[in-house]
């Protein structure tokens, strides 16, 4: 079975035209399904998660409208009825999705393109999973700072590592990875914590990171992608973790921050590039 999908987007500032992906709509095997940011399993939208939207009620109305139109017509027609701040754009096609249900395809694409791990973190919605990832970022940053590699020391370091800067992609106009370094080529680094109890959230974050790596690499040739993860042997036995690792392996080099050899090799490589 193959599936065609569309991406729902929100544009806060029409002049800057920087869309945020907020939903996935899928058409497969004669049926349609969708998933939008902030939706609960019941189908209702959790208003507490809508802080990034200047007018949450308008967002809810658009989601209701898209779902109503999905019941009446095909998704190509739905995409043609978009507004200025809210729109639906073609995403592409996923081949060979096996025996998965259309809802499993929606969840998979949502993890890759919207991601419960990536989007809330980017807009400042924190929970235990995001706090754990933030702690890993701080740990990596502290090690980089100990070696004088962060941008605060750029007078002495020719090619320092920078935090939280926007990088251009293709499908998405901007990404903000955890760390970036450039010396002849761009190095993009993102952290994923597989030790958290919410393994599906870790998989979603890994999916978002893999999507970001691929999107930036498509826009900027020669990009090097590095996934910095926390991972135990017990975590490897979890199916969600295995799926997340597979996604990262396709797009990046993986550094396990819990392994001293991995950590040392990573820091030495960053130091060589910096100088």
N, C-alpha and C positions, 0 to 999 in steps of 0.2 A: 504494500500500500504506500502511496505517496500522499503528501499533504501540502497544500498551498497555505501561506500565512500572510497576514497583514499586521502592521504595527501601529497601535494607537499612540499619539504623541501630544504633548502639551507644550506650547510656546508662550512663556510669560511675557517676553519682550519681543514684539514683532520686528523692531528695528534691528536688534542683534540676531534674531532668527536662530536661536540655539534651542532646538527641541529636546525634551526629555521623554524617553520611552515610558509609557504608563500602562500599556496593555498589549495583549496578543489575541488575534482573531484567527481561527484556523478553519479551513474547509477541506474535508477528506471523506472519502467513501460516501458521498452524497449527503453528509451532515455538516453542521457547523458547531463550533464551541469557542468560548472566549474566557479570558481571565484578565481582570483589571486591578490596578494598584489599589490597595486598601480593602479589597473584598474579603469577607469572611466566608467560611465554608457554607454558611446559610444563604449566601448570595447578597446579604446586606453589606453596606460599606461602613467601615469603622471610621467615624468622623474624627477620632483622636489622631488618626494617621494622615489627615489631610492638611496639615499645617503648611506644606510647601505651596499649596494652591491659594492664590489671593482671594478667590471666591469659591469655597468648597461646594456650595449648593449648585453652582454652575457645573462643576465637575460631575456631581451626582446626576444632574440632568442629562449631561452628554452620555454618561454610561448607560442610563436608562434608555436614551434615544437609540444608541448603537444596538443595544440588546433587542429593542422593539423592532428595529429595521432588519436585524438578523433573522427574525422570525418571518419576515415578509418577503425578503429578496436575497440575492447572493451577495457575497462580500465585496465583489467589485463594485456593485451598486452602492453599498454602504460607504465605501471609500470616497465615492463621488459626492457624498452629502456632508463632507467635513466643513468645519468653520475655520476662522482665521487663527484662533488660539488653540483650538482642538481639531486634530485631523487624524485620518487613517491613511497610511501609505503602504504600498506593496512591500512585502518583506522578501518573498522568494518562495522556493519550494524545497521540501525535505523529502528525499527519496528513501525507499527501503526502511520504513519505520516498523517493519515486522508485524507482529501480532498486537502491537500496542493499541489501546483505545485512543480515540480522538482527544479525550481529556488528558491522557498521559502525554500526548504530543504537545498539547497546550502547556502543560506543566513544564515539560522539557524546554520548550522555546521561551517560556516566560523566564526560566532560570538563566538562559543564555542572553536574552535581549533586555529584560527588565530587571530581574533578579531581586528577590527579597533581601538578599545580603548586601548587594551593591547600592541600590537606589536609596533605601532608608539611611544608610551610612552617609551617603553623599549629601543628603539634605538635612542631616542632623537629627534623625530620629533614632535614638539609642535604646537598645535593650541588652540583655545579658550577652547575646551572641556578638553584637557589635562592640560591646565593651571589651570582650575577650580579644577580638581582633585589634582593637585600639591598644590593648596592653602589649600585644605582639609587636605592633608597629613601634611603640615606645621603646621596647626592648632592643629591636633592631637599630633604631635611631641612636640609642645610647651607645651601642657598640661602634657605630659609624662615627659618632662624635668623639669617642675615646681615641680614635685613630686620626681625628682631625679632618674627616672627609666630608662633613656636611657644609652646606653653602655659607654658613656663618664664618667659615675660615677661607673663603674664596680668594682673599688677597694672597694667601700662601699656597693655595691649592689651585692649579691651573684648570682642572676639570672636576669640580666638586659634585656631590650628590645633593639634589634638591628635593624638597618635600612638597606634596600637594600642589603641584602646578598643572595647569591644563595643557593637554596634548591633543593635537588634531587627529581625528580618525576619518573614516569615509562614511559609513552608515550613520554614525553619531558625529556631530561636529566637534565635540570635545569630550575628553575623558580626564579623570584626575587620579592617576595611580598613586600608590603610597610613596614611591621614590622614583626619581629619574636622574640619569647621568648621561652626559654626551661628550664624546671625544672621537671624532671621526664618524661615529655611528651612535644612534640613540639606544639607550638601555632603559627599559621600562620594568619596574619591579612592583609586585603586589603581594600582600600577605594573606594567607588563608589558614585558619586555625581548625584543624580536623579533630582536636581533642575535646571540643565543646560537646555537651550532651545532645544538642539539637543538630544531629548529623545531617538532616535534610537542609538546614540552613547553611551548613558548611558546604554541602554540595552545590547549593544555589550560588553561594559566593564564588566557588570555584568556577561554575559555569559563566558567571558574569566576568570573572577575571580572564577566562579563556577567550570569551567574546571580545573583550577589550584588547587583549594582546593581538588577536587576529585583525581587528579593525584598524588598529594603529599600524600594524605591519603592512596592511594593504595600502595605507596612505603614505607611509614613509619607508621606502625600501631599505633593507639592511638593518632593520630594528632587531635588537636582541631582547628577548622577554625572559624574565626570571620570576618564578613563583616561590616565595619564601613561606614555608608551611611549618606548622607544628603537627607531628604525626607519630603515633606509637605503633608498635607491631599489632597491638590489639585493635587499634582503629582501622588498620588495613583490612581486617576481617569483615568490617561493616560494608554492606552493599552500597549505601549512599556515598561513603567515603571512596570506595573503589571507583564508582562512577565519576566522582569529582576529580580524582587523580587521573583518570583516563582523559578527561577533558583538558586538564592542565598539561598532561604529557604531549598532547597533540600540538600545543601552541607554545610551550615554554620549557626551559630548564628548571628542574625542581631542586630547591635547597631545603633540607629538613633542619630547621633551627635547633631541634633537640639533639642533633648529632654534632659533637664537637668538630669532627673532621669536615663535615659539610660547612659548618659555620666559619671555621678558619679559612677554608679554601675560598669561600664567598668573599670574606673580608679582604683577603690578599688580592683577589682578582679586582675588586673595587679600588683598592689602593693602587695597583699597577695602572689601571685606566685613569685614575685621578692625576697621576704624576707623569 
